[in-house]
Amino acid sequence: MSVSSLRPTATRLACTAFVLSLAGCSTLDSMFSTDKVDYRAASRQTQGLDIPPDLTQLAKDNRAQVQGGSITASALSAAKPANSTNAQSLVSGSVAAGAAGDVRLERSGAERWLHTSATPEQLWPQIRTFWQERGLEVIKEQPEIGTMETNWGENRAKLPQDFIRSTIGKVFDGLYSTGERDMYRTRVERSATGTDIFISHRGMQEVYTSQGRESTAWQNRPADPYLEAEMLSRLMLKLGGKEDAAKTIVAEAGSPAPATTPSSLKVGGETQGARRPLSEVPDSLSVNDGFDRAWRRVGLSLDRHGFTIEDRDRAAGLFYLRYADPEQAGKDEPNFFQRLFGAKAATPVRYRVSVKAEGIKSTVRILDDRGQAVSDDNAKRILSLLMDDLK
């Protein structure tokens, strides 16, 4: 047998060995990892990721300081400078990692959150570390009102794990995309017995903007209860909770929503159903819940829709919002390049979302910055978004 006849065989063997070695690595990975949520793989990508528009909120005017107990607008405006020490401790991360104390799951209907006897000052650095360990960068912190937001991340665990993807595809991982991005907001509320922790999810998906599929754009997709439950369970373990209880959170949430792969991207359209006419939106919403649950549900709904919450006053039942154009709600002001091409900053308007108990029910209204009930178009748009979550 000639040497020339052996060369193709040797080449084929080398290629086969290379593919099998990659397959072997993938098999080992699958043996030790069954996660359905993985942002760390995406965070290792240095190029090739099509990041959606940054939908973080408008800058806050820094009028608030940390308060013990409930946080009210009037108390914050008159806060003493000494309270800034607490704010600094929230950001500095100087609290010992094991200071979280006990943690347990609380639930009311479909809402779930964590409760611990630890203070927000003790929890804040651990929550920041938790998101960083998940592969998500914390891009916005407001310790004075207890909110923290991550950047937009891609859940690479949603990518199909066929033979090609799990072998050769690993080498060209940046060429694959789920067509989805996720962002999380953590809300930390001080209570009489400790701290309540809420996690809300916001999603974006890539859609084609023309029938010819030459270009795409990012649009909102519904919040995923499974992802919220998954992150809540992992945070519970991070803070010292029991594994069985953490698994229960995920089991009760069901299965994760399927990824929107490029082959199934829609052309335009709304992912959250057709928008109702403002004429069909009432001036107020009646919720069949007592105040405690109505307050939690309204807070989660505002978080999921990405509203800029400047302040909140549970005692008065008020969320203080800064709301811009309905198409720009929750978006940042244009950067230098956007302004260069004519983009204009939305003019924010301050509103208050009022949650008031009325017997065994609660009423949700929109107030202006003077506390007067309003029913303009912006108020109706806010109520329209809340309607879907509170029905």
C-alpha positions as CSV (number, residue, x, y, z in Angstrom):
1,M,0.0,0.0,0.0
2,S,1.4,3.4,-1.0
3,V,2.0,6.3,1.3
4,S,-0.3,8.5,-0.8
5,S,-3.2,6.1,-0.1
6,L,-2.6,6.3,3.6
7,R,-2.8,10.1,3.8
8,P,-6.5,10.6,3.3
9,T,-7.1,7.9,6.0
10,A,-4.8,9.6,8.4
11,T,-6.5,12.9,7.8
12,R,-9.9,11.4,8.4
13,L,-8.7,9.8,11.6
14,A,-7.3,13.0,12.8
15,C,-10.5,14.9,12.2
16,T,-12.5,12.1,13.8
17,A,-10.3,12.1,16.8
18,F,-10.7,15.9,17.1
19,V,-14.5,15.7,16.9
20,L,-14.7,12.8,19.4
21,S,-12.5,14.7,21.8
22,L,-14.8,17.6,21.7
23,A,-17.8,15.3,22.1
24,G,-16.1,13.7,25.1
25,C,-15.7,17.1,26.8
26,S,-19.4,17.8,26.1
27,T,-20.4,14.5,27.6
28,L,-18.5,15.3,30.8
29,D,-20.1,18.7,30.9
30,S,-23.5,17.2,30.6
31,M,-22.8,14.7,33.3
32,F,-21.9,17.4,35.8
33,S,-24.3,20.2,34.7
34,T,-28.1,20.0,34.3
35,D,-28.7,23.7,34.6
36,K,-31.5,25.2,32.5
37,V,-30.2,28.7,33.2
38,D,-26.6,29.7,32.3
39,Y,-25.5,33.3,31.8
40,R,-21.9,32.6,32.6
41,A,-21.2,31.1,29.2
42,A,-22.5,34.3,27.6
43,S,-20.5,36.5,29.8
44,R,-17.3,34.9,28.6
45,Q,-18.1,36.0,25.0
46,T,-16.0,38.9,24.0
47,Q,-17.5,39.5,20.6
48,G,-20.3,38.4,18.3
49,L,-23.2,39.0,20.8
50,D,-25.9,41.3,19.5
51,I,-26.9,43.1,22.7
52,P,-30.4,44.6,22.9
53,P,-31.0,48.3,23.6
54,D,-30.1,49.2,27.2
55,L,-33.5,49.6,28.9
56,T,-32.2,50.7,32.2
57,Q,-34.0,53.6,33.9
58,L,-33.6,57.3,33.8
59,A,-31.0,58.7,36.2
60,K,-32.3,59.3,39.7
61,D,-32.0,62.8,41.2
62,N,-30.4,61.5,44.5
63,R,-32.8,63.2,46.8
64,A,-33.2,60.2,49.0
65,Q,-31.2,58.8,52.0
66,V,-31.4,55.5,53.9
67,Q,-34.1,55.4,56.6
68,G,-34.8,52.9,59.3
69,G,-38.3,51.4,59.0
70,S,-40.6,52.6,56.2
71,I,-39.2,54.8,53.4
72,T,-41.3,57.9,52.8
73,A,-40.8,60.8,50.5
74,S,-41.2,63.4,53.2
75,A,-38.9,61.7,55.6
76,L,-36.3,61.2,53.0
77,S,-36.2,64.8,52.0
78,A,-35.5,65.7,55.7
79,A,-33.1,62.9,56.4
80,K,-30.1,63.6,58.5
81,P,-26.6,63.4,57.0
82,A,-25.6,60.7,59.6
83,N,-27.9,58.3,57.7
84,S,-25.5,58.4,54.8
85,T,-23.3,55.9,56.8
86,N,-25.9,53.2,56.2
87,A,-26.0,54.0,52.5
88,Q,-22.2,53.7,52.3
89,S,-22.3,50.3,54.1
90,L,-24.8,49.0,51.6
91,V,-22.5,49.7,48.7
92,S,-19.1,49.0,50.2
93,G,-19.7,45.3,50.8
94,S,-17.9,45.4,54.2
95,V,-20.4,43.1,55.9
96,A,-19.3,39.5,56.5
97,A,-20.5,37.0,54.0
98,G,-22.1,34.8,56.6
99,A,-24.2,37.5,58.1
100,A,-27.4,36.8,56.2
101,G,-29.0,34.8,59.0
102,D,-32.0,32.6,58.5
103,V,-34.0,32.7,55.2
104,R,-37.3,31.2,54.2
105,L,-39.7,31.3,51.4
106,E,-42.9,33.3,51.7
107,R,-45.9,33.0,49.3
108,S,-49.3,34.4,48.6
109,G,-51.0,33.1,45.6
110,A,-48.7,33.2,42.6
111,E,-46.3,35.6,44.3
112,R,-43.2,34.3,46.0
113,W,-40.4,36.1,47.9
114,L,-37.7,35.5,50.5
115,H,-37.8,36.7,54.1
116,T,-34.8,36.8,56.4
117,S,-34.1,38.3,59.8
118,A,-31.0,40.0,58.3
119,T,-31.0,43.7,57.6
120,P,-30.8,45.2,54.0
121,E,-27.3,46.5,54.9
122,Q,-26.2,42.9,55.6
123,L,-27.8,41.5,52.5
124,W,-26.8,44.1,49.9
125,P,-23.2,43.0,49.2
126,Q,-24.2,39.3,49.1
127,I,-27.0,40.0,46.6
128,R,-24.5,41.9,44.4
129,T,-22.1,39.0,44.6
130,F,-24.9,36.5,43.8
131,W,-25.6,38.2,40.4
132,Q,-22.0,38.4,39.6
133,E,-21.6,34.7,40.2
134,R,-24.4,34.1,37.9
135,G,-22.5,35.8,35.1
136,L,-24.7,39.0,35.2
137,E,-23.2,42.4,35.8
138,V,-24.9,44.7,38.3
139,I,-25.4,48.0,36.3
140,K,-27.6,49.9,38.6
141,E,-27.8,50.1,42.4
142,Q,-30.1,52.2,44.5
143,P,-29.6,51.1,48.1
144,E,-31.5,54.0,49.4
145,I,-34.7,52.6,48.0
146,G,-33.6,49.0,47.9
147,T,-33.4,48.2,44.1
148,M,-30.6,46.5,42.1
149,E,-30.6,45.7,38.4
150,T,-28.5,43.5,36.2
151,N,-27.4,44.0,32.6
152,W,-29.0,42.1,29.7
153,G,-27.8,38.6,29.5
154,E,-28.3,35.6,27.2
155,N,-29.3,32.3,28.7
156,R,-27.0,30.0,26.7
157,A,-28.5,26.9,28.3
158,K,-31.5,27.4,25.9
159,L,-29.3,26.7,22.8
160,P,-30.2,23.4,21.2
161,Q,-27.8,20.6,22.2
162,D,-27.7,18.5,19.0
163,F,-24.6,16.6,17.9
164,I,-23.1,19.4,15.9
165,R,-23.8,22.1,18.5
166,S,-22.4,20.0,21.3
167,T,-19.2,19.1,19.5
168,I,-17.9,21.4,16.7
169,G,-20.3,24.1,17.7
170,K,-18.5,24.6,20.9
171,V,-15.5,26.0,19.0
172,F,-17.7,28.6,17.2
173,D,-20.0,29.3,20.1
174,G,-20.3,33.0,19.3
175,L,-22.1,32.1,16.1
176,Y,-25.1,30.7,18.0
177,S,-27.7,32.9,19.6
178,T,-31.1,32.2,21.3
179,G,-32.5,35.5,20.1
180,E,-33.5,36.4,23.6
181,R,-32.0,38.5,26.5
182,D,-32.9,38.7,30.1
183,M,-32.6,41.3,32.9
184,Y,-33.4,41.0,36.6
185,R,-34.4,43.5,39.2
186,T,-34.0,42.7,42.9
187,R,-36.1,44.7,45.4
188,V,-35.2,44.7,49.0
189,E,-37.8,45.9,51.5
190,R,-37.2,46.4,55.2
191,S,-40.0,44.9,57.4
192,A,-40.8,44.8,61.1
193,T,-39.1,41.4,61.5
194,G,-36.3,41.6,59.0
195,T,-36.1,42.0,55.2
196,D,-38.3,40.8,52.2
197,I,-36.5,40.1,48.9
198,F,-38.3,40.1,45.5
199,I,-36.8,39.2,42.1
200,S,-38.5,40.2,38.9
201,H,-37.6,39.3,35.3
202,R,-37.8,41.3,32.1
203,G,-37.3,39.8,28.7
204,M,-36.5,40.9,25.2
205,Q,-36.6,38.9,22.0
206,E,-35.2,39.6,18.5
207,V,-37.8,39.9,15.7
208,Y,-37.6,40.5,12.0
209,T,-38.6,43.9,10.9
210,S,-39.4,43.1,7.3
211,Q,-40.9,40.2,5.3
212,G,-37.6,39.7,3.5
213,R,-35.8,39.2,6.9
214,E,-33.0,41.6,6.1
215,S,-33.0,43.2,9.5
216,T,-34.1,42.6,13.0
217,A,-35.0,44.6,16.1
218,W,-35.5,43.9,19.8
219,Q,-38.9,44.0,21.5
220,N,-40.3,43.1,24.9
221,R,-41.4,39.6,25.7
222,P,-43.4,38.6,28.8
223,A,-41.8,38.0,32.1
224,D,-40.9,34.4,32.7
225,P,-42.1,33.1,36.1
226,Y,-39.8,30.1,35.8
227,L,-36.7,32.3,35.6
228,E,-37.9,34.4,38.6
229,A,-38.4,31.2,40.6
230,E,-35.0,29.8,39.5
231,M,-33.1,32.9,40.6
232,L,-35.1,33.1,43.8
233,S,-34.2,29.5,44.7
234,R,-30.5,30.1,43.9
235,L,-30.4,33.2,46.0
236,M,-32.1,31.3,48.8
237,L,-29.2,28.8,48.8
238,K,-26.7,31.6,48.6
239,L,-28.2,33.1,51.8
240,G,-28.1,29.8,53.7
241,G,-31.6,28.4,52.9
242,K,-32.4,24.7,52.7
243,E,-31.9,22.9,49.5
244,D,-35.3,21.1,49.6
245,A,-37.1,24.4,50.0
246,A,-35.2,25.9,47.1
247,K,-36.0,23.0,44.8
248,T,-39.7,23.4,45.7
249,I,-39.7,26.9,44.4
250,V,-38.6,25.8,41.0
251,A,-40.8,22.7,40.9
252,E,-43.9,24.8,41.5
253,A,-43.0,27.3,38.8
254,G,-43.2,24.7,36.0
255,S,-40.9,24.5,33.0
256,P,-38.9,27.3,31.4
257,A,-40.4,29.1,28.3
258,P,-38.9,27.8,25.1
259,A,-36.3,29.9,23.4
260,T,-37.1,32.0,20.3
261,T,-34.7,30.6,17.8
262,P,-33.7,32.6,14.7
263,S,-35.8,30.3,12.5
264,S,-38.9,31.1,14.4
265,L,-38.5,34.9,14.8
266,K,-41.7,36.8,14.2
267,V,-42.0,39.7,11.8
268,G,-43.1,42.7,13.9
269,G,-46.1,42.4,16.2
270,E,-46.6,42.6,20.0
271,T,-45.4,39.8,22.2
272,Q,-47.7,40.7,25.1
273,G,-51.0,40.8,23.2
274,A,-52.7,43.5,21.3
275,R,-52.8,46.9,23.1
276,R,-56.2,47.9,24.3
277,P,-57.6,51.3,23.4
278,L,-57.1,53.8,26.2
279,S,-60.9,54.4,26.1
280,E,-61.3,50.9,27.6
281,V,-59.0,51.6,30.5
282,P,-60.8,52.7,33.7
283,D,-59.7,55.6,35.9
284,S,-58.9,53.1,38.7
285,L,-58.5,49.4,39.2
286,S,-60.4,47.4,41.8
287,V,-58.3,44.4,43.0
288,N,-59.8,41.5,45.0
289,D,-56.9,41.5,47.4
290,G,-56.2,43.0,50.8
291,F,-53.6,45.7,51.0
292,D,-50.6,43.5,51.7
293,R,-51.0,41.3,48.7
294,A,-52.1,44.2,46.4
295,W,-49.0,46.1,47.4
296,R,-46.7,43.2,46.5
297,R,-48.5,42.5,43.2
298,V,-48.4,46.2,42.1
299,G,-44.7,46.4,43.1
300,L,-43.8,43.3,41.1
301,S,-45.8,44.5,38.1
302,L,-44.0,47.8,38.1
303,D,-40.7,46.0,38.3
304,R,-41.5,43.6,35.5
305,H,-42.4,46.5,33.2
306,G,-39.2,48.3,34.0
307,F,-40.7,51.5,35.5
308,T,-38.4,54.0,37.1
309,I,-39.3,53.8,40.8
310,E,-37.8,56.8,42.6
311,D,-39.3,56.0,46.0
312,R,-42.0,54.1,47.8
313,D,-44.0,54.6,51.0
314,R,-45.7,51.5,52.1
315,A,-47.4,53.2,55.1
316,A,-49.1,55.6,52.6
317,G,-49.5,53.0,49.9
318,L,-47.6,55.0,47.3
319,F,-45.0,54.2,44.6
320,Y,-43.3,57.2,43.2
321,L,-42.6,56.9,39.5
322,R,-40.8,58.9,36.9
323,Y,-42.5,58.2,33.7
324,A,-41.5,59.2,30.2
325,D,-43.0,58.8,26.7
326,P,-45.0,55.5,26.6
327,E,-42.8,54.1,23.9
328,Q,-39.7,55.1,25.9
329,A,-40.8,54.0,29.4
330,G,-37.9,52.6,31.3
331,K,-35.3,53.6,28.6
332,D,-32.1,55.6,29.2
333,E,-31.6,59.1,27.8
334,P,-29.9,59.1,24.4
335,N,-26.2,58.7,24.4
336,F,-23.8,60.9,22.4
337,F,-24.1,58.9,19.2
338,Q,-27.9,58.7,19.4
339,R,-28.1,62.5,19.9
340,L,-25.8,62.9,17.0
341,F,-28.4,61.3,14.7
342,G,-31.3,63.2,16.1
343,A,-32.6,61.2,19.0
344,K,-34.2,63.3,21.8
345,A,-34.4,62.6,25.5
346,A,-37.9,61.8,26.7
347,T,-39.3,64.4,29.1
348,P,-40.1,62.5,32.4
349,V,-43.2,63.2,34.3
350,R,-43.6,62.2,38.0
351,Y,-46.6,60.1,39.0
352,R,-47.6,58.2,42.1
353,V,-49.3,54.8,42.0
354,S,-51.7,54.6,45.0
355,V,-52.7,51.3,46.6
356,K,-55.5,51.9,49.0
357,A,-57.3,49.3,51.1
358,E,-61.1,49.3,50.9
359,G,-62.3,46.4,53.1
360,I,-61.2,43.1,51.7
361,K,-60.4,44.7,48.4
362,S,-57.9,47.4,47.2
363,T,-58.1,50.2,44.8
364,V,-55.2,51.3,42.5
365,R,-55.1,54.8,41.2
366,I,-52.6,57.1,39.5
367,L,-51.9,60.4,41.1
368,D,-49.8,63.4,40.0
369,D,-46.8,64.7,41.9
370,R,-49.2,66.8,44.1
371,G,-51.2,63.7,45.1
372,Q,-54.3,64.5,43.0
373,A,-56.0,61.7,41.0
374,V,-55.3,62.0,37.2
375,S,-56.7,60.1,34.2
376,D,-54.6,61.5,31.3
377,D,-53.1,59.2,28.6
378,N,-50.0,58.4,30.5
379,A,-52.0,57.4,33.6
380,K,-54.2,55.2,31.4
381,R,-51.1,53.6,29.9
382,I,-49.7,52.8,33.3
383,L,-53.1,51.3,34.5
384,S,-53.4,49.3,31.2
385,L,-50.1,47.6,31.9
386,L,-51.1,46.9,35.5
387,M,-54.5,45.5,34.4
388,D,-52.9,42.4,32.8
389,D,-51.0,41.5,36.0
390,L,-53.7,42.3,38.5
391,K,-56.7,40.7,36.9
